[in-house]
Amino acid sequence: MVEKKVVGRPRGSILQTPAEYKNRFQKFYYLNRERLNTEKRERYEGKKERGLCVRCEKPAWKNGLFCKKHLYHKQPVLAKILQR
C-alpha cells in the first residue's frame, strides 16, 4: 500500500488570518462554509422531492434525480465506477 503525502493544510481546517486567503472568493467561502453547504443541501433535497433534475430543474426522468439529458451524460461515468 502506498501512502499519499498530504500537502497543505488539513481538510476541514479554517484559515485564520486574512493573509492566508489566496483571494476574496476563498475568504468568503471559508467564512460562510457551513451556511453555504446547508443551503446547497436544501436546494438539492427540494428539487429531489419535487421530481426535478438536480442540475437543471427540468422534470426528472426514471430515477428522480436527473432529466433525460443529464442521465444520458452520467451513464459513462457510472459504468466506470461499477467496473471497479
Long-range contacts (C-beta under 8 A, 24 or more apart in sequence): none
